[in-house]
Amino acid sequence: MKITYKPRGVCSRLMEIEIEDGKIASVQVTGGCDGNLKGISRLLVGMEVDEAIRRMEGIRCGMKATSCPDQLSIALRRYQRENA
């Protein structure tokens, strides 16, 4: 299943996440800190959705109330609610 999410409060503009059998298969982020987000995206591949949420939820970027990893966790939580 593919998730498309428009993050709020961060530099990235679009997040596309593919999930297969409860694991993250791929992550593509448009905008934001390119190198950091490519690294995060690769680290997430193969990870269980619950574990990814646990690791990223609540991370802040500087003085912002959220971050790209936090926004990814929000997208994944939304996926869980819609597919429960």
mmCIF file of the C-alpha atoms, coordinates in Angstrom:
data_MODEL
# 
_entry.id   MODEL 
# 
loop_
_atom_site.group_PDB 
_atom_site.id 
_atom_site.type_symbol 
_atom_site.label_atom_id 
_atom_site.label_alt_id 
_atom_site.label_comp_id 
_atom_site.label_asym_id 
_atom_site.label_entity_id 
_atom_site.label_seq_id 
_atom_site.pdbx_PDB_ins_code 
_atom_site.Cartn_x 
_atom_site.Cartn_y 
_atom_site.Cartn_z 
_atom_site.occupancy 
_atom_site.B_iso_or_equiv 
_atom_site.pdbx_formal_charge 
_atom_site.auth_seq_id 
_atom_site.auth_comp_id 
_atom_site.auth_asym_id 
_atom_site.auth_atom_id 
_atom_site.pdbx_PDB_model_num 
ATOM 1  C CA . MET A 1 1  ? 0.000  0.000  0.000  1.00 0.00 ? 1  MET A CA 1 
ATOM 2  C CA . LYS A 1 2  ? 1.245  3.467  -0.847 1.00 0.00 ? 2  LYS A CA 1 
ATOM 3  C CA . ILE A 1 3  ? 0.763  6.424  1.508  1.00 0.00 ? 3  ILE A CA 1 
ATOM 4  C CA . THR A 1 4  ? 0.947  9.994  0.218  1.00 0.00 ? 4  THR A CA 1 
ATOM 5  C CA . TYR A 1 5  ? 1.238  12.605 2.960  1.00 0.00 ? 5  TYR A CA 1 
ATOM 6  C CA . LYS A 1 6  ? 1.677  16.390 2.872  1.00 0.00 ? 6  LYS A CA 1 
ATOM 7  C CA . PRO A 1 7  ? 3.713  17.286 5.968  1.00 0.00 ? 7  PRO A CA 1 
ATOM 8  C CA . ARG A 1 8  ? 3.051  20.404 8.042  1.00 0.00 ? 8  ARG A CA 1 
ATOM 9  C CA . GLY A 1 9  ? 5.498  22.698 9.788  1.00 0.00 ? 9  GLY A CA 1 
ATOM 10 C CA . VAL A 1 10 ? 8.632  21.374 8.037  1.00 0.00 ? 10 VAL A CA 1 
ATOM 11 C CA . CYS A 1 11 ? 10.638 22.083 4.878  1.00 0.00 ? 11 CYS A CA 1 
ATOM 12 C CA . SER A 1 12 ? 9.633  18.910 3.048  1.00 0.00 ? 12 SER A CA 1 
ATOM 13 C CA . ARG A 1 13 ? 6.555  19.172 0.836  1.00 0.00 ? 13 ARG A CA 1 
ATOM 14 C CA . LEU A 1 14 ? 5.518  15.593 0.140  1.00 0.00 ? 14 LEU A CA 1 
ATOM 15 C CA . MET A 1 15 ? 6.153  12.143 1.633  1.00 0.00 ? 15 MET A CA 1 
ATOM 16 C CA . GLU A 1 16 ? 5.409  8.897  -0.183 1.00 0.00 ? 16 GLU A CA 1 
ATOM 17 C CA . ILE A 1 17 ? 5.727  5.671  1.797  1.00 0.00 ? 17 ILE A CA 1 
ATOM 18 C CA . GLU A 1 18 ? 5.160  2.141  0.559  1.00 0.00 ? 18 GLU A CA 1 
ATOM 19 C CA . ILE A 1 19 ? 4.229  -0.505 3.117  1.00 0.00 ? 19 ILE A CA 1 
ATOM 20 C CA . GLU A 1 20 ? 4.188  -4.254 2.474  1.00 0.00 ? 20 GLU A CA 1 
ATOM 21 C CA . ASP A 1 21 ? 3.208  -6.833 5.103  1.00 0.00 ? 21 ASP A CA 1 
ATOM 22 C CA . GLY A 1 22 ? 3.543  -4.321 7.961  1.00 0.00 ? 22 GLY A CA 1 
ATOM 23 C CA . LYS A 1 23 ? 7.054  -3.242 6.926  1.00 0.00 ? 23 LYS A CA 1 
ATOM 24 C CA . ILE A 1 24 ? 8.265  -0.128 5.156  1.00 0.00 ? 24 ILE A CA 1 
ATOM 25 C CA . ALA A 1 25 ? 9.290  -0.985 1.589  1.00 0.00 ? 25 ALA A CA 1 
ATOM 26 C CA . SER A 1 26 ? 10.311 2.515  0.434  1.00 0.00 ? 26 SER A CA 1 
ATOM 27 C CA . VAL A 1 27 ? 10.216 6.177  1.412  1.00 0.00 ? 27 VAL A CA 1 
ATOM 28 C CA . GLN A 1 28 ? 10.453 9.158  -0.958 1.00 0.00 ? 28 GLN A CA 1 
ATOM 29 C CA . VAL A 1 29 ? 10.498 12.728 0.379  1.00 0.00 ? 29 VAL A CA 1 
ATOM 30 C CA . THR A 1 30 ? 10.220 15.837 -1.784 1.00 0.00 ? 30 THR A CA 1 
ATOM 31 C CA . GLY A 1 31 ? 11.890 18.928 -0.345 1.00 0.00 ? 31 GLY A CA 1 
ATOM 32 C CA . GLY A 1 32 ? 13.607 19.188 3.005  1.00 0.00 ? 32 GLY A CA 1 
ATOM 33 C CA . CYS A 1 33 ? 17.219 18.317 3.830  1.00 0.00 ? 33 CYS A CA 1 
ATOM 34 C CA . ASP A 1 34 ? 17.995 16.040 0.896  1.00 0.00 ? 34 ASP A CA 1 
ATOM 35 C CA . GLY A 1 35 ? 20.928 14.041 2.288  1.00 0.00 ? 35 GLY A CA 1 
ATOM 36 C CA . ASN A 1 36 ? 19.429 13.554 5.738  1.00 0.00 ? 36 ASN A CA 1 
ATOM 37 C CA . LEU A 1 37 ? 16.082 12.451 4.347  1.00 0.00 ? 37 LEU A CA 1 
ATOM 38 C CA . LYS A 1 38 ? 17.703 10.040 1.888  1.00 0.00 ? 38 LYS A CA 1 
ATOM 39 C CA . GLY A 1 39 ? 19.605 8.506  4.817  1.00 0.00 ? 39 GLY A CA 1 
ATOM 40 C CA . ILE A 1 40 ? 16.502 8.238  6.986  1.00 0.00 ? 40 ILE A CA 1 
ATOM 41 C CA . SER A 1 41 ? 14.573 6.751  4.069  1.00 0.00 ? 41 SER A CA 1 
ATOM 42 C CA . ARG A 1 42 ? 17.158 4.004  3.552  1.00 0.00 ? 42 ARG A CA 1 
ATOM 43 C CA . LEU A 1 43 ? 17.316 3.212  7.254  1.00 0.00 ? 43 LEU A CA 1 
ATOM 44 C CA . LEU A 1 44 ? 13.528 2.763  7.369  1.00 0.00 ? 44 LEU A CA 1 
ATOM 45 C CA . VAL A 1 45 ? 13.388 0.160  4.577  1.00 0.00 ? 45 VAL A CA 1 
ATOM 46 C CA . GLY A 1 46 ? 12.535 -3.230 6.073  1.00 0.00 ? 46 GLY A CA 1 
ATOM 47 C CA . MET A 1 47 ? 11.542 -1.753 9.441  1.00 0.00 ? 47 MET A CA 1 
ATOM 48 C CA . GLU A 1 48 ? 8.207  -2.618 11.065 1.00 0.00 ? 48 GLU A CA 1 
ATOM 49 C CA . VAL A 1 49 ? 5.780  0.319  11.014 1.00 0.00 ? 49 VAL A CA 1 
ATOM 50 C CA . ASP A 1 50 ? 5.409  0.255  14.837 1.00 0.00 ? 50 ASP A CA 1 
ATOM 51 C CA . GLU A 1 51 ? 9.173  0.412  15.335 1.00 0.00 ? 51 GLU A CA 1 
ATOM 52 C CA . ALA A 1 52 ? 9.560  3.301  12.873 1.00 0.00 ? 52 ALA A CA 1 
ATOM 53 C CA . ILE A 1 53 ? 6.868  5.271  14.701 1.00 0.00 ? 53 ILE A CA 1 
ATOM 54 C CA . ARG A 1 54 ? 8.479  4.545  18.067 1.00 0.00 ? 54 ARG A CA 1 
ATOM 55 C CA . ARG A 1 55 ? 11.871 5.787  16.875 1.00 0.00 ? 55 ARG A CA 1 
ATOM 56 C CA . MET A 1 56 ? 10.721 8.956  15.078 1.00 0.00 ? 56 MET A CA 1 
ATOM 57 C CA . GLU A 1 57 ? 7.702  10.198 17.010 1.00 0.00 ? 57 GLU A CA 1 
ATOM 58 C CA . GLY A 1 58 ? 8.256  13.466 18.853 1.00 0.00 ? 58 GLY A CA 1 
ATOM 59 C CA . ILE A 1 59 ? 11.588 14.426 17.242 1.00 0.00 ? 59 ILE A CA 1 
ATOM 60 C CA . ARG A 1 60 ? 11.886 18.190 16.828 1.00 0.00 ? 60 ARG A CA 1 
ATOM 61 C CA . CYS A 1 61 ? 13.867 20.239 14.306 1.00 0.00 ? 61 CYS A CA 1 
ATOM 62 C CA . GLY A 1 62 ? 15.512 23.190 16.016 1.00 0.00 ? 62 GLY A CA 1 
ATOM 63 C CA . MET A 1 63 ? 12.841 25.405 17.523 1.00 0.00 ? 63 MET A CA 1 
ATOM 64 C CA . LYS A 1 64 ? 10.057 23.844 15.441 1.00 0.00 ? 64 LYS A CA 1 
ATOM 65 C CA . ALA A 1 65 ? 7.419  21.767 17.217 1.00 0.00 ? 65 ALA A CA 1 
ATOM 66 C CA . THR A 1 66 ? 7.950  18.941 14.712 1.00 0.00 ? 66 THR A CA 1 
ATOM 67 C CA . SER A 1 67 ? 10.461 17.542 12.205 1.00 0.00 ? 67 SER A CA 1 
ATOM 68 C CA . CYS A 1 68 ? 10.470 15.477 9.023  1.00 0.00 ? 68 CYS A CA 1 
ATOM 69 C CA . PRO A 1 69 ? 10.945 12.241 11.023 1.00 0.00 ? 69 PRO A CA 1 
ATOM 70 C CA . ASP A 1 70 ? 8.053  13.251 13.310 1.00 0.00 ? 70 ASP A CA 1 
ATOM 71 C CA . GLN A 1 71 ? 5.899  13.985 10.263 1.00 0.00 ? 71 GLN A CA 1 
ATOM 72 C CA . LEU A 1 72 ? 6.762  10.548 8.861  1.00 0.00 ? 72 LEU A CA 1 
ATOM 73 C CA . SER A 1 73 ? 5.570  9.022  12.139 1.00 0.00 ? 73 SER A CA 1 
ATOM 74 C CA . ILE A 1 74 ? 2.305  10.965 11.842 1.00 0.00 ? 74 ILE A CA 1 
ATOM 75 C CA . ALA A 1 75 ? 1.802  9.612  8.310  1.00 0.00 ? 75 ALA A CA 1 
ATOM 76 C CA . LEU A 1 76 ? 2.455  6.073  9.560  1.00 0.00 ? 76 LEU A CA 1 
ATOM 77 C CA . ARG A 1 77 ? 0.030  6.491  12.495 1.00 0.00 ? 77 ARG A CA 1 
ATOM 78 C CA . ARG A 1 78 ? -2.623 7.669  10.035 1.00 0.00 ? 78 ARG A CA 1 
ATOM 79 C CA . TYR A 1 79 ? -1.956 4.547  7.942  1.00 0.00 ? 79 TYR A CA 1 
ATOM 80 C CA . GLN A 1 80 ? -2.410 2.365  11.045 1.00 0.00 ? 80 GLN A CA 1 
ATOM 81 C CA . ARG A 1 81 ? -5.722 4.014  11.964 1.00 0.00 ? 81 ARG A CA 1 
ATOM 82 C CA . GLU A 1 82 ? -7.087 3.692  8.427  1.00 0.00 ? 82 GLU A CA 1 
ATOM 83 C CA . ASN A 1 83 ? -6.032 0.041  8.149  1.00 0.00 ? 83 ASN A CA 1 
ATOM 84 C CA . ALA A 1 84 ? -6.910 -1.239 11.604 1.00 0.00 ? 84 ALA A CA 1 
# 
